[in-house]
Amino acid sequence: MPKHVIFVVDDPGDWNLWEGAEIVSARDYLTQPRFMEMRSIHLFNLCSSYRYQSLGYYVSLLAAARGHKPLPSVRAVHDLKSPTIIRLVSEELDDLIQRSLKPIRSSEFVLSIYFGSNLAKRYDQLSLRLFKHFQSPFLQARFVHSNKGRWVLHSLSPIGASNIPEEHRAFVEQRALEYFGGPQRRIRKNRCRYDLAILIDRAAKSAPSNARALKQFARAASKVGFDVTMIDRDDIGRLAEFDALFIRETTNVNHHTYRFARRAAAEGLVVIDDPQSIVLCTNKVFLAELLQKNGVPAPKSLMLHRGNADEVLEALGLPCVLKEPDGSFSKGVIKVTTLEEFHKSVEELMRKSELLIAQEFLPTDFDWRIGVFNRHPIFASRYYMVKKHWQIIKHTDEGKSELGKFATLPIEEVPKGVVRAALRAANLIGNGLYGVDLKQVGDKVYVIEVNDNPNIDGGVEDQVAKEGLYLTIMEEMMRRVEVAKGARR
């Protein structure tokens, strides 16, 4: 057992699962000076109660204050007691709950979960999903059969180390050894100062970074002192284990990526993309208003609603472009050339949103994309239009996509007006990681939009800076973590 992992229990005398593990009482952890001075440890809170102001509650609370990594975190402790959170999780896992508990004939069922597993293999998937949501080492989940004929998660509570049944102990010991030694959890290497989680979707057809770029990000992060773990949407309960979160999955407000960003920020992690940037960048209605208010040059854009379609059409003329507020990867963006197309497209798009953006059409051979991080340009690419198409991505009715050609240039070779406009637009959002799309018509530059979570693909945006692009991003993330940790101490 690594020395920097400790187990906090009610009574160490009741605990004999791991020979050589550092096991301390809750009272000792809270009061002995040596624990206050410890750095870079993972703490497993195995107290029998996390009731508010109990010793178990204070263990997780003070562990967070000391910069330790408590499992469960204080947020997880509160989630365990929240009927609202439990109901939401029950609804999210409803199909899995019904499948798993279908053979049970009683009106109530109690599931014991040890590091995401149960003695009965048939409950492992359900146990793992609940563990990932609540991240408490030992959990007891109580399900009831409702009057609607469906199983419902009714409550969750911790299982204290002293309350583990004797017949379960051999399984718990084996499960814990597998947990610490297996791929589910990577204990920080001694040379790594902090832990970084990179959120990805391995099944996504369109992702902000390809596999080649993700490897480069992980390599760069390791070089600057991060221990890197790739996580997915089921790992939201693990966020308290980390010092920073880097989101490499397409973001949206009504999406788990936003919940990850919110939770991570609340836990004190450095987050890219931060929640505010997600909110501000993913809505084109807001962006159009923001650019106009601050005098940033942009194509003529008007807010379109059911009552002003004719006025918008008269002001912009045809062809024009209609945009969903939260589209990404060129989806939800329609060019209309006839009156019939205009009204039909407005009707279709307004089934999803009461407000749209209508924008004048500016034909160009390519769009500029300027990558901005921490208020500085970090890459510059030209994305060319797909042949015989007006966008850089062409989506087919079969769900396939065709990309135009690209060219990445040194920043110093980009017209100064393009870089200046990109920085003006990005700086209105914040100091995060953005991709600013612009069009250049003659000597005039127009900002199309600012994207949080911009594409950074191996072989595309990194063509000029190569490994340096990834190091630039990871070095700044490390700087922010060090500032946050220094401020905390």
C-alpha positions as CSV (number, residue, x, y, z in Angstrom):
1,M,0.0,0.0,0.0
2,P,1.5,3.4,-1.0
3,K,2.6,5.4,2.0
4,H,0.7,8.5,0.9
5,V,-2.6,6.7,1.2
6,I,-4.2,6.6,4.6
7,F,-7.4,5.1,5.9
8,V,-9.4,6.9,8.6
9,V,-11.7,4.8,10.6
10,D,-13.8,5.0,13.8
11,D,-11.6,2.5,15.7
12,P,-8.3,1.1,14.3
13,G,-8.7,-1.9,16.5
14,D,-11.7,-3.1,14.4
15,W,-9.7,-2.8,11.2
16,N,-7.4,-5.6,10.0
17,L,-8.0,-5.8,6.3
18,W,-4.6,-4.6,5.0
19,E,-1.3,-5.5,6.7
20,G,1.1,-2.5,6.5
21,A,-1.5,0.0,5.6
22,E,-1.6,3.3,7.5
23,I,-4.8,3.2,9.5
24,V,-5.7,6.1,11.9
25,S,-8.6,6.9,14.0
26,A,-10.8,9.8,13.0
27,R,-10.0,11.6,16.2
28,D,-6.2,11.3,15.7
29,Y,-6.5,12.5,12.1
30,L,-8.4,15.6,13.2
31,T,-6.2,16.5,16.2
32,Q,-2.6,15.3,15.6
33,P,-0.3,18.0,14.1
34,R,1.5,15.5,11.8
35,F,-1.6,15.1,9.7
36,M,-2.1,18.8,9.4
37,E,1.4,19.1,7.9
38,M,1.1,16.3,5.5
39,R,1.0,17.0,1.7
40,S,0.0,15.1,-1.4
41,I,-1.9,12.2,0.3
42,H,-5.1,10.4,-0.7
43,L,-7.4,9.8,2.2
44,F,-10.1,7.2,2.5
45,N,-12.8,8.1,5.0
46,L,-14.2,4.8,6.3
47,C,-16.1,6.1,9.3
48,S,-19.5,4.6,9.9
49,S,-21.3,8.0,9.8
50,Y,-21.0,11.2,7.8
51,R,-23.7,12.9,9.7
52,Y,-23.3,16.7,9.8
53,Q,-20.7,17.7,12.4
54,S,-19.9,14.1,13.2
55,L,-16.2,13.0,13.3
56,G,-16.7,11.3,9.9
57,Y,-18.1,14.6,8.4
58,Y,-15.1,16.6,9.8
59,V,-12.6,14.1,8.4
60,S,-13.7,14.9,4.8
61,L,-14.2,18.6,5.5
62,L,-10.7,19.1,7.0
63,A,-9.0,16.8,4.5
64,A,-10.2,19.2,1.8
65,A,-8.9,22.2,3.8
66,R,-5.5,20.5,4.2
67,G,-5.2,19.8,0.4
68,H,-5.6,16.1,0.9
69,K,-7.8,14.1,-1.5
70,P,-10.7,12.7,0.7
71,L,-12.9,9.9,-0.6
72,P,-15.7,10.7,-0.2
73,S,-15.4,14.5,-0.6
74,V,-17.6,16.8,1.4
75,R,-19.8,17.3,-1.6
76,A,-20.3,13.5,-2.0
77,V,-21.2,13.4,1.7
78,H,-23.9,16.0,1.2
79,D,-25.1,14.2,-2.0
80,L,-25.5,11.0,0.0
81,K,-28.0,12.8,2.2
82,S,-29.8,14.7,-0.5
83,P,-33.2,13.2,-1.6
84,T,-33.1,15.4,-4.7
85,I,-29.7,14.1,-5.8
86,I,-30.6,10.5,-5.1
87,R,-33.8,10.9,-7.1
88,L,-32.0,12.4,-10.0
89,V,-29.4,9.6,-10.0
90,S,-32.2,7.0,-9.7
91,E,-33.9,8.5,-12.8
92,E,-30.6,8.6,-14.7
93,L,-29.9,5.0,-13.9
94,D,-33.5,3.8,-14.3
95,D,-33.0,1.4,-17.1
96,L,-30.0,-0.2,-15.4
97,I,-31.8,-0.4,-12.1
98,Q,-34.9,-2.1,-13.7
99,R,-32.7,-4.7,-15.5
100,S,-30.5,-5.5,-12.5
101,L,-33.4,-5.9,-10.0
102,K,-36.0,-7.5,-12.3
103,P,-35.6,-11.0,-10.8
104,I,-36.2,-9.8,-7.2
105,R,-39.6,-10.5,-5.8
106,S,-39.5,-8.7,-2.5
107,S,-40.6,-5.1,-2.0
108,E,-37.2,-3.9,-0.8
109,F,-33.6,-4.7,-1.7
110,V,-30.3,-3.6,0.0
111,L,-27.1,-3.6,-2.1
112,S,-23.7,-3.5,-0.4
113,I,-21.1,-1.8,-2.6
114,Y,-17.3,-2.2,-1.9
115,F,-15.2,0.0,-4.1
116,G,-17.8,-0.3,-6.9
117,S,-18.4,-4.0,-6.6
118,N,-20.8,-6.4,-5.0
119,L,-20.3,-10.0,-4.0
120,A,-22.9,-11.0,-6.7
121,K,-21.4,-10.3,-10.1
122,R,-24.8,-9.6,-11.6
123,Y,-25.0,-6.3,-9.6
124,D,-21.5,-5.1,-10.5
125,Q,-22.6,-2.7,-13.3
126,L,-25.1,-1.1,-11.0
127,S,-22.6,-1.0,-8.1
128,L,-20.0,0.6,-10.2
129,R,-22.3,3.3,-11.6
130,L,-23.5,4.2,-8.1
131,F,-19.9,4.3,-6.8
132,K,-18.8,6.6,-9.6
133,H,-21.6,9.0,-8.8
134,F,-21.0,9.1,-5.0
135,Q,-17.4,7.9,-4.6
136,S,-17.7,6.5,-1.1
137,P,-15.6,3.5,-0.5
138,F,-18.2,1.3,1.2
139,L,-21.8,2.1,0.4
140,Q,-25.2,0.6,1.2
141,A,-27.9,1.3,-1.4
142,R,-31.6,0.7,-0.5
143,F,-34.1,0.2,-3.3
144,V,-37.9,0.0,-2.9
145,H,-40.5,-1.3,-5.3
146,S,-42.9,1.6,-6.0
147,N,-46.6,1.4,-6.4
148,K,-46.0,2.0,-10.1
149,G,-44.2,-1.3,-10.4
150,R,-40.7,0.0,-10.7
151,W,-37.6,-0.1,-8.6
152,V,-36.5,3.2,-7.1
153,L,-33.3,4.1,-5.3
154,H,-34.6,5.2,-2.0
155,S,-31.4,6.0,0.1
156,L,-27.7,5.6,0.4
157,S,-25.5,5.4,3.5
158,P,-21.9,4.6,4.3
159,I,-20.8,1.2,5.7
160,G,-18.4,1.6,8.5
161,A,-15.3,-0.6,8.6
162,S,-16.5,-2.2,11.8
163,N,-19.9,-3.0,10.3
164,I,-18.7,-5.1,7.3
165,P,-20.1,-8.6,7.8
166,E,-17.5,-11.2,8.6
167,E,-18.5,-13.2,5.5
168,H,-17.8,-10.2,3.3
169,R,-14.3,-9.4,4.6
170,A,-12.3,-11.6,2.3
171,F,-14.1,-10.2,-0.7
172,V,-13.6,-6.6,0.5
173,E,-9.9,-7.2,1.0
174,Q,-9.5,-8.6,-2.5
175,R,-11.6,-5.9,-4.0
176,A,-9.6,-3.1,-2.3
177,L,-6.3,-4.7,-3.5
178,E,-7.7,-4.8,-7.1
179,Y,-8.9,-1.2,-6.8
180,F,-5.5,0.1,-5.8
181,G,-3.5,-2.1,-8.1
182,G,-5.8,-2.0,-11.2
183,P,-6.6,0.5,-13.9
184,Q,-9.6,2.0,-12.1
185,R,-7.3,4.2,-9.9
186,R,-3.8,5.4,-10.6
187,I,-1.9,6.4,-7.4
188,R,0.2,9.5,-8.1
189,K,3.9,8.8,-9.0
190,N,6.3,10.3,-6.5
191,R,7.7,12.7,-9.1
192,C,4.3,14.1,-9.9
193,R,3.1,17.1,-7.8
194,Y,-0.5,17.2,-8.8
195,D,-3.3,15.2,-10.5
196,L,-5.0,16.1,-13.8
197,A,-8.2,14.6,-15.1
198,I,-8.9,14.9,-18.8
199,L,-12.5,14.4,-19.7
200,I,-13.1,12.6,-23.0
201,D,-15.8,10.7,-24.8
202,R,-14.2,7.7,-26.5
203,A,-17.3,6.9,-28.6
204,A,-17.7,10.5,-30.0
205,K,-17.6,10.8,-33.8
206,S,-16.6,14.4,-33.5
207,A,-14.3,15.3,-30.6
208,P,-12.2,18.4,-29.9
209,S,-9.0,16.4,-29.9
210,N,-8.1,13.2,-31.7
211,A,-6.2,10.3,-30.1
212,R,-2.8,11.7,-31.3
213,A,-3.5,15.0,-29.6
214,L,-4.7,13.4,-26.4
215,K,-1.4,11.5,-26.2
216,Q,0.5,14.8,-26.7
217,F,-1.6,16.5,-23.9
218,A,-0.9,13.6,-21.5
219,R,2.8,13.7,-22.4
220,A,3.1,17.4,-21.9
221,A,1.1,17.3,-18.6
222,S,3.5,14.6,-17.3
223,K,6.5,16.8,-18.2
224,V,5.3,19.7,-16.2
225,G,4.5,17.6,-13.1
226,F,0.9,16.2,-13.5
227,D,-0.2,12.6,-13.1
228,V,-2.8,12.3,-15.8
229,T,-6.0,10.2,-15.8
230,M,-8.5,10.0,-18.7
231,I,-12.0,10.1,-17.3
232,D,-15.5,9.8,-18.8
233,R,-19.0,11.0,-18.0
234,D,-19.5,8.3,-15.3
235,D,-16.6,9.6,-13.3
236,I,-18.1,12.9,-12.0
237,G,-17.9,11.5,-8.4
238,R,-14.1,11.2,-8.7
239,L,-13.4,14.9,-9.3
240,A,-12.3,15.5,-5.7
241,E,-9.3,13.2,-6.4
242,F,-7.8,15.7,-8.8
243,D,-6.3,19.2,-8.7
244,A,-7.3,20.2,-12.3
245,L,-9.8,19.2,-15.0
246,F,-9.2,19.6,-18.7
247,I,-12.3,19.1,-20.8
248,R,-11.7,17.6,-24.2
249,E,-15.3,16.7,-25.0
250,T,-17.7,19.0,-26.9
251,T,-19.3,21.2,-24.3
252,N,-22.8,22.5,-23.8
253,V,-24.8,24.0,-21.0
254,N,-27.5,21.3,-21.0
255,H,-24.9,18.6,-20.8
256,H,-22.8,16.6,-18.4
257,T,-19.7,18.6,-19.5
258,Y,-21.2,21.6,-17.8
259,R,-22.0,19.7,-14.7
260,F,-18.4,18.5,-14.6
261,A,-17.1,22.0,-14.9
262,R,-19.5,23.3,-12.2
263,R,-18.6,20.4,-9.8
264,A,-14.9,20.8,-10.4
265,A,-14.9,24.5,-9.9
266,A,-16.9,24.0,-6.6
267,E,-14.3,21.5,-5.5
268,G,-11.6,24.0,-6.0
269,L,-10.0,22.5,-9.1
270,V,-8.5,24.5,-11.9
271,V,-10.9,24.0,-14.8
272,I,-10.5,24.4,-18.6
273,D,-13.2,25.0,-19.9
274,D,-14.5,26.9,-16.9
275,P,-18.3,27.0,-16.4
276,Q,-18.7,30.7,-17.3
277,S,-16.9,30.2,-20.6
278,I,-19.2,27.3,-21.4
279,V,-22.2,29.4,-20.7
280,L,-21.0,32.4,-22.6
281,C,-19.6,30.7,-25.7
282,T,-22.2,28.1,-26.3
283,N,-25.0,30.5,-27.0
284,K,-24.7,32.4,-30.3
285,V,-27.5,34.8,-29.3
286,F,-25.4,36.0,-26.3
287,L,-22.2,36.2,-28.4
288,A,-23.8,38.3,-31.1
289,E,-25.1,40.8,-28.5
290,L,-21.7,40.9,-26.8
291,L,-19.7,41.6,-29.9
292,Q,-22.1,44.2,-31.1
293,K,-22.2,46.0,-27.7
294,N,-18.4,46.1,-27.5
295,G,-17.9,47.3,-31.1
296,V,-16.1,44.1,-32.2
297,P,-16.5,43.9,-36.0
298,A,-18.8,41.1,-37.0
299,P,-21.2,40.2,-39.9
300,K,-24.4,42.0,-39.6
301,S,-26.4,39.9,-37.2
302,L,-30.0,40.2,-35.9
303,M,-31.9,38.3,-33.3
304,L,-34.8,36.4,-34.9
305,H,-38.0,35.4,-33.2
306,R,-41.5,34.5,-34.3
307,G,-42.6,38.1,-34.5
308,N,-39.9,39.6,-36.6
309,A,-39.0,37.2,-39.3
310,D,-40.2,39.5,-42.1
311,E,-38.2,42.5,-40.7
312,V,-35.1,40.4,-40.4
313,L,-35.4,39.1,-43.9
314,E,-35.9,42.7,-45.3
315,A,-32.8,43.9,-43.3
316,L,-30.4,41.1,-44.3
317,G,-31.7,40.1,-47.7
318,L,-30.9,36.7,-49.3
319,P,-28.9,34.7,-49.1
320,C,-28.4,34.8,-45.4
321,V,-27.4,32.4,-42.6
322,L,-29.6,31.1,-39.8
323,K,-28.0,29.7,-36.6
324,E,-29.2,27.7,-33.7
325,P,-28.0,29.3,-30.4
326,D,-25.9,26.3,-29.3
327,G,-24.9,24.5,-32.5
328,S,-21.3,23.1,-32.8
329,F,-19.1,21.6,-35.6
330,S,-21.2,23.6,-38.2
331,K,-24.4,21.8,-37.2
332,G,-27.5,23.9,-36.7
333,V,-26.2,26.5,-39.2
334,I,-28.2,26.9,-42.4
335,K,-27.7,29.0,-45.5
336,V,-31.0,30.0,-47.1
337,T,-31.2,31.4,-50.6
338,T,-35.0,31.6,-51.3
339,L,-38.0,32.9,-49.4
340,E,-39.4,29.4,-49.1
341,E,-36.1,28.1,-47.7
342,F,-36.0,30.9,-45.2
343,H,-39.5,30.4,-43.7
344,K,-39.1,26.6,-43.7
345,S,-35.8,26.7,-41.9
346,V,-37.0,29.2,-39.4
347,E,-39.9,27.0,-38.5
348,E,-37.6,23.9,-38.1
349,L,-35.0,25.7,-36.0
350,M,-37.6,27.3,-33.7
351,R,-38.9,23.9,-32.7
352,K,-35.7,23.8,-30.5
353,S,-35.2,27.5,-29.6
354,E,-37.4,30.6,-29.3
355,L,-34.5,32.8,-30.5
356,L,-32.2,32.4,-33.4
357,I,-29.4,34.4,-35.0
358,A,-29.8,35.6,-38.6
359,Q,-26.6,36.8,-40.1
360,E,-25.5,38.3,-43.4
361,F,-23.7,35.8,-45.7
362,L,-20.1,36.6,-46.3
363,P,-18.6,34.3,-48.9
364,T,-14.9,33.5,-48.4
365,D,-12.5,30.8,-49.5
366,F,-11.5,30.0,-45.9
367,D,-12.2,30.9,-42.2
368,W,-9.5,32.0,-39.8
369,R,-9.3,30.2,-36.5
370,I,-7.1,31.8,-33.9
371,G,-6.5,29.8,-30.8
372,V,-6.3,32.0,-27.6
373,F,-5.3,30.9,-24.2
374,N,-4.7,33.1,-21.2
375,R,-5.3,36.1,-23.4
376,H,-2.5,35.2,-25.8
377,P,-2.6,33.7,-29.3
378,I,-1.3,30.1,-29.4
379,F,-2.1,28.9,-32.9
380,A,-3.5,30.2,-36.2
381,S,-5.2,28.0,-38.8
382,R,-7.0,28.5,-42.1
383,Y,-9.9,26.2,-42.6
384,Y,-10.9,26.0,-46.2
385,M,-14.5,25.5,-47.4
386,V,-15.4,22.0,-48.6
387,K,-15.4,21.8,-52.4
388,K,-18.7,23.0,-53.8
389,H,-19.9,23.8,-50.3
390,W,-20.1,27.1,-48.3
391,Q,-18.8,25.7,-45.0
392,I,-15.6,24.1,-43.7
393,I,-17.6,21.0,-42.7
394,K,-20.3,19.4,-44.9
395,H,-22.7,17.1,-43.1
396,T,-24.6,14.5,-45.2
397,D,-28.1,13.1,-44.6
398,E,-26.4,9.8,-43.8
399,G,-24.7,11.3,-40.8
400,K,-21.2,11.5,-42.4
401,S,-19.0,14.6,-42.5
402,E,-16.6,15.9,-45.0
403,L,-13.9,18.4,-44.0
404,G,-12.2,21.0,-46.1
405,K,-8.5,21.5,-46.4
406,F,-6.5,23.4,-43.7
407,A,-3.2,25.2,-43.2
408,T,-1.7,26.2,-39.9
409,L,0.6,29.2,-39.9
410,P,3.0,30.9,-37.5
411,I,1.3,33.6,-35.6
412,E,3.7,36.3,-36.9
413,E,2.5,35.5,-40.5
414,V,-1.1,36.2,-39.7
415,P,-2.4,39.7,-40.6
416,K,-2.3,41.8,-37.4
417,G,-5.9,42.8,-37.8
418,V,-7.0,39.2,-37.6
419,V,-5.1,38.5,-34.4
420,R,-6.1,41.8,-32.9
421,A,-9.8,41.1,-33.5
422,A,-9.5,37.6,-32.2
423,L,-8.0,38.8,-28.9
424,R,-10.6,41.5,-28.5
425,A,-13.4,39.0,-28.9
426,A,-11.8,36.2,-26.7
427,N,-10.9,38.7,-23.9
428,L,-14.6,39.6,-23.6
429,I,-15.2,36.0,-22.4
430,G,-12.3,35.5,-20.0
431,N,-8.8,34.0,-19.8
432,G,-9.6,30.4,-20.8
433,L,-8.9,28.4,-23.9
434,Y,-10.9,29.7,-26.9
435,G,-11.0,29.3,-30.7
436,V,-12.0,32.5,-32.4
437,D,-13.5,32.1,-35.9
438,L,-13.1,35.1,-38.3
439,K,-13.6,36.0,-41.9
440,Q,-11.4,38.3,-43.9
441,V,-12.9,40.2,-46.8
442,G,-10.3,42.5,-48.4
443,D,-8.7,44.4,-45.6
444,K,-11.8,44.0,-43.3
445,V,-12.0,41.4,-40.6
446,Y,-15.2,40.0,-39.0
447,V,-15.5,37.9,-35.9
448,I,-17.9,35.0,-36.6
449,E,-17.9,33.5,-33.1
450,V,-15.8,32.5,-30.1
451,N,-15.7,28.9,-29.2
452,D,-14.8,27.4,-25.9
453,N,-13.3,23.9,-26.1
454,P,-11.7,24.6,-29.6
455,N,-10.4,21.8,-31.8
456,I,-6.8,20.9,-31.1
457,D,-6.0,17.9,-33.3
458,G,-2.7,16.2,-33.8
459,G,-1.5,17.0,-37.3
460,V,-3.7,20.1,-37.7
461,E,-3.5,22.9,-35.1
462,D,-0.2,21.7,-33.9
463,Q,1.5,21.8,-37.3
464,V,3.7,24.8,-36.4
465,A,4.2,24.7,-32.6
466,K,4.1,20.9,-32.4
467,E,4.8,19.7,-28.9
468,G,5.2,23.3,-27.8
469,L,1.5,23.9,-28.3
470,Y,0.6,21.2,-25.7
471,L,3.3,22.3,-23.3
472,T,2.1,25.9,-23.5
473,I,-1.4,24.8,-22.3
474,M,-0.2,22.4,-19.6
475,E,2.4,24.9,-18.2
476,E,-0.3,27.5,-17.7
477,M,-2.6,24.9,-16.1
478,M,0.2,24.0,-13.7
479,R,0.9,27.6,-13.0
480,R,-2.8,28.1,-12.1
481,V,-2.8,25.0,-9.8
482,E,0.3,26.2,-8.0
483,V,-1.2,29.7,-7.5
484,A,-4.4,28.1,-6.2
485,K,-2.5,25.8,-3.8
486,G,-0.3,28.6,-2.7
487,A,-3.3,30.8,-2.0
488,R,-4.9,28.0,0.0
489,R,-1.9,27.6,2.2
